[in-house]
Amino acid sequence: MGRMRENPRYNVISMRVSDEERDHLENLMKTTHKSISDIMREAMEYFSAHYEQGGLNSKAA
């Protein structure tokens, strides 16, 4: 059995990206030494912080 985690994550979200976007993510992973999940979590935090400050448009993609 696996080890117990302090903050278990049970939800999986998948998304489709282009080859160019995937290449960009892979470069970010190499540069930052972070997983795609960690990069996407940071992106969500960044988006949320700027959205709440009114710095981003409110319409969905």
Secondary structure, 3 states (H helix, E strand, C coil): CCCCCCCCCCCCCCCCCCHHHHHHHHHHHHHHCCCHHHHHHHHHHHHHHHHHCCCCCCCCC
